[in-house]
């Protein structure tokens, strides 16, 4: 059974009425089997500086819904309430098995692979929430606010702490950083998060963004990559109040 959906002029066909495949190697489609996206905040000192925020002494994170995932061929949609949409390129860590109370020394045993992701942020909504002492889940959680690339198997990444991340808007470079500059490395992040909540197969940890975050507008195209590994591209569009659903 298939459902055809049109959001903001972008059409996608997905299967419905079928349980998620949690069988062998299901994590390769982590966006379907994972239950949560754990996003680490201010994990690059230069990004904290550009946001006029303090550098955290311990990791902190927020959650994004898995309904915010989109894959290549779909578009990032600017919601009506957002007047200042920002890009943030990040390395995503895919969890391969249940992890609870994991130590740093064992943490990488729970990593099955990686992906390249964008943590799209409604900056104006986020700042308004912060100024009023309110949560800012809305600013991070809209549909299409977590564009991702394909699954990258663990054996394809020699050192996840030495990867060059870059992002361009309409061909102009905006972000270029290295995961070696993360304040808290991947084992430290897994130890911290798993001490608070259980990580499960297919869950994704976004490890933070390097400096250079900034606005994008409808009609622009975001391209991003991990040097020598992968590249992704997503158009940005205004959300249109139309939704076409049908089954066949």
C-alpha positions in Angstrom: 0.0 0.0 0.0 1.4 3.4 -0.9 0.6 7.0 0.0 1.4 9.9 -2.2 2.0 13.1 -0.4 2.4 16.7 -1.7 3.8 19.3 0.7 4.7 22.7 -0.5 4.7 21.5 -4.1 7.0 18.5 -3.3 5.7 15.1 -4.0 6.9 11.9 -2.3 5.6 8.3 -2.3 6.0 6.3 0.8 4.7 2.9 2.0 2.0 2.8 4.7 0.2 0.1 6.6 3.4 -1.9 6.9 5.3 -2.3 10.2 8.8 -0.9 10.3 11.4 -3.5 9.4 13.5 -4.2 12.5 15.2 -7.2 11.1 18.7 -7.7 9.8 20.6 -4.5 9.1 17.4 -2.4 9.6 19.7 0.4 10.9 20.7 1.1 7.3 17.3 2.8 7.1 17.7 4.5 10.4 15.3 7.2 9.5 12.5 4.6 9.5 13.4 2.5 12.5 14.9 5.0 14.9 12.6 6.6 17.5 14.5 9.8 18.2 16.9 12.4 17.1 19.2 13.6 19.9 20.8 17.0 18.9 23.8 18.3 20.8 23.9 22.0 21.3 26.9 24.3 21.1 29.5 21.5 20.7 31.9 23.8 18.7 33.5 26.7 20.6 33.4 29.0 17.6 29.7 28.3 17.0 29.0 29.1 20.7 30.9 32.4 20.2 28.9 33.4 17.1 25.7 32.7 18.9 26.9 34.9 21.8 26.5 31.9 24.1 28.8 30.4 26.7 30.8 27.3 26.0 29.1 24.4 27.9 31.0 22.6 30.6 29.0 19.4 30.1 27.1 18.3 27.0 23.5 19.4 26.6 21.0 18.3 24.0 17.4 18.7 22.7 15.2 16.4 20.7 14.0 16.6 17.2 11.1 14.4 16.0 11.7 11.8 13.4 9.0 13.4 11.3 11.5 16.1 10.6 13.6 13.7 8.4 13.7 14.2 4.7 15.9 12.6 2.1 17.3 13.9 -1.2 14.6 14.6 -3.7 12.6 16.4 -1.1 12.6 20.0 -0.2 13.2 22.0 3.0 10.0 23.9 3.6 9.9 27.3 5.4 6.9 27.3 7.7 4.6 30.4 7.7 5.6 31.4 11.2 9.3 31.3 10.4 10.9 34.5 9.1 14.5 33.6 9.6 15.5 30.0 8.7 19.1 29.0 9.4 21.2 26.1 8.2 23.5 24.0 10.5 25.6 21.1 9.0 26.3 18.2 11.4 27.8 14.8 11.6 25.1 12.3 12.6 26.0 9.2 14.6 23.7 6.2 14.1 23.2 3.9 17.1 23.2 0.2 16.3 21.9 -1.4 19.5 20.3 -0.5 22.8 22.6 1.7 24.9 21.8 2.5 28.5 24.4 3.8 31.0 27.3 3.3 28.5 30.8 4.2 29.5 33.1 6.3 27.3 35.4 3.4 26.9 32.6 1.2 25.4 30.6 3.8 23.6 31.9 3.3 20.0 30.8 -0.3 20.2 27.2 1.0 20.0 27.9 3.1 16.9 27.0 1.3 13.7 27.5 4.1 11.3 27.2 7.8 10.4 25.3 10.2 8.2 25.5 13.8 7.1 22.6 15.9 8.4 21.3 19.5 8.5 19.7 20.8 11.7 17.4 23.4 10.2 16.4 26.0 12.8 13.8 28.7 12.8 16.1 31.2 14.5 13.5 33.9 15.1 11.2 31.4 16.8 14.1 30.1 18.8 15.3 33.5 20.0 11.8 34.5 21.0 11.4 31.3 23.0 14.7 31.8 24.7 14.0 35.5 25.6 10.7 34.4 27.2 12.2 31.4 29.1 10.3 28.9 27.0 11.3 25.6 25.3 12.3 25.9 21.7 11.1 22.6 20.3 9.1 24.4 17.7 12.2 26.1 16.3 13.8 22.8 15.7 11.0 20.4 15.1 9.1 21.4 12.0 8.6 18.8 9.3 11.6 18.8 6.8 13.9 20.3 9.5 16.3 17.3 9.5 17.5 16.7 6.0 19.9 13.7 5.9 22.1 11.8 3.5 22.5 8.1 3.2 23.8 5.7 5.8 27.6 5.6 6.0 28.9 2.3 7.4 31.3 2.5 10.3 34.1 0.9 8.3 34.0 3.7 5.7 35.0 6.3 8.3 38.6 5.9 9.5 38.3 8.6 12.2 35.0 10.3 13.0 37.0 12.9 15.0 38.8 14.1 11.8 36.2 14.8 9.3 35.8 18.0 7.3 32.2 19.2 7.2 31.2 21.9 4.7 28.1 23.7 3.5 27.3 26.0 0.7 24.2 28.1 -0.2 23.8 28.6 -4.0 27.5 27.6 -4.4 28.8 30.0 -1.8 30.7 28.4 1.1 29.1 29.2 4.4 30.4 26.6 6.8 33.7 24.7 6.8 34.9 22.9 10.0 36.4 19.7 11.3 35.0 17.3 13.8 38.3 17.5 15.6 37.1 20.8 17.0 34.1 19.2 18.8 34.2 20.2 22.5 32.8 16.8 23.5 33.8 13.8 21.4 31.4 11.0 20.4 32.1 8.6 23.3 31.5 11.5 25.7 28.2 12.3 24.0 27.0 8.7 24.1 28.0 8.3 27.7 26.2 11.5 28.7 23.0 10.9 26.7 22.7 7.2 27.7 23.0 8.1 31.3 19.7 10.1 30.9 17.8 8.1 28.3 18.1 4.8 26.6 19.4 5.0 23.0 17.9 2.4 20.7 18.7 0.9 17.3 18.4 3.5 14.6 18.4 6.5 16.9 20.5 9.4 15.6 22.8 11.7 17.5 23.5 15.1 15.8 27.0 16.0 17.2 26.7 19.8 16.8 27.6 22.3 14.1 30.7 24.3 13.3 30.6 28.1 13.0 29.1 29.9 10.0 25.4 29.2 10.5 23.2 31.6 8.7 19.9 32.3 6.9 18.5 30.7 3.8 15.5 31.8 1.7 13.0 30.2 -0.6 14.5 29.5 -4.0 18.0 28.8 -2.7 19.8 25.4 -2.7 21.8 24.1 0.1 24.7 21.7 -0.6 26.8 20.1 2.1 29.3 17.3 2.4 31.8 15.3 4.3 35.1 15.7 2.4 36.0 12.6 0.4 32.9 10.7 1.7 29.5 12.2 0.7 27.5 15.1 -0.6 23.9 16.1 -0.2 21.7 18.8 -1.8 18.3 20.2 -0.9 16.2 23.0 -2.3 14.5 25.5 0.0 10.8 26.3 -0.6 8.0 28.2 1.1 5.5 26.0 2.7 2.2 26.0 0.8 -1.1 25.3 2.5 -1.9 22.3 0.4 -1.7 18.6 1.2 -2.7 15.9 -1.3 -3.1 12.4 0.0 -4.3 9.3 -1.8 -3.7 5.6 -1.6 -3.4 2.9 -4.3 
